C-alpha cells in the first residue's frame, strides 16, 4: 500500500505585515505536518516582514503586488491576478484570511476551479454594513467559515446571514514561553522610571481599538496617581489626535507613543496592566499574550473576551465606551495589586492549557482532513 501523497494547500491574505491575523497564518502554515500537506502562501499586496519566516520554513510565497487593494478597482485587479496564480498552483484547499482576501479568494477560487474554499473571519467588523452585505452575497462560494470565537460566529450569523452549519470555531493561539519567560523592558527611553505604574495598550491606533477612550480614562485618575504613565505600542491614523489630546490634558510627559515594536513580550513584562478598550474584536491576540506573560488584563466586553476572561476570577471586563467605568477599574487594579496579580496567575494557567499553537494547528489539520478524501 502506497503512502498518502501530501496535498497542496494555499493560504491567502491581504498583506504580510506584522499583525495578529498575519502572525496566525504563519503559525498555521508552518505548523502543518509536511507529510500530509504542502503549503504555499499568496498575499495580495507586496512583500512584508512576515515573508521571511515563511520562506525560511520552506514555504513558497507569492506576493501579487496589487496597488490600492482596499479600493473596489484595486481589489478587482487583484482578484484577476489571483485567479491566474491559483490556476497555476491548483491547490486542493484555499484558506483565506481577512475581508479583502476572503472576497478575492472566493471569486478567484470559483474561476480557477479550486475544490475547497474556507474563509477566515477574525473580527466582528463594524466598519460598515457594506462588508456584511458582500459577505452575504458571496457566502455560497465558501465551504466553511473559520471564526476565531463564538462571539464572532454569532455576529456573522446574525449580521451577515452566514449559514450556521458552515461555521467552525477555532481560536487564536499564543507562544506561551515567549511571553512567560521574557525579561522586562527598560522603559527609561520613554522617561518612565522603574517604579512607575505603567498602563500598556498594544494595537493599531484607530477607531476599533478606541485609544482615545483609554486616554480619557487615564486623565480622570492621573491627578491622584502622579506616578502613572500610559504607553501605546502601535501606530495608526489616531496618533496625531492622541498626541494633541495628551498635550491639551497636561499629560504630554506621561503619555508615550512607542510606535510598532517587536519587543511586545518585554513591554508586557514591564507593565502594571494591559488595557484593551476596543469597540469590537474577535479574539484579541494581545490579551492572550498578556495572559501568557502573567500581566493583569482590563478589557471591554467585546467579541471573544468572555471566552478568555471570567470577570472577577481571571480579569476585568467593562462596558464598551464607558470612560468612567474604565477609569475606576484601572484605579482599583493599581491600588489593589494583589488581587489583579492573583487573577493574572489564574488566567496564565488557563491560557497555557487552552490556547497553545499546537492545539490550534491540530484543529485546523482536522478540519482540512475532513474536507478531503484520501485514497491509497
Secondary structure, 3 states (H helix, E strand, C coil): CCCCCCEEEEEEECCCCCCHHHHHHHHHHHHCCCCCEEEEEEECCCCCCCHHHHHHCCCEEEECCCCCCCCHHHHHHHHHHHHHHHHHHCCCEEEEECHHHHHHHHHHHHHHCCCEEEEEECCCCCCCHHHHHHHHHCHHHCCEEEECCHHHHHHHHHHHCCCHHHEEECCCCECHHHHHCCCCCCHHHHCCCCCCEEEEEECCCCCCCCHHHHHHHHHHHCCCCCCEEEEEECCCCCHHHHHHHHHHCCCCCCEEECCCCCCHHHHHHHCCEEEECCCCCCCCHHHHHHHHHCCCEEEECCCCHHHCCCECCCEEEECCCCHHHHHHHHHHHHHCHHHHHHHHHHHHHHHHHHCEHHHHHHHHHHHHHHHCCCCC
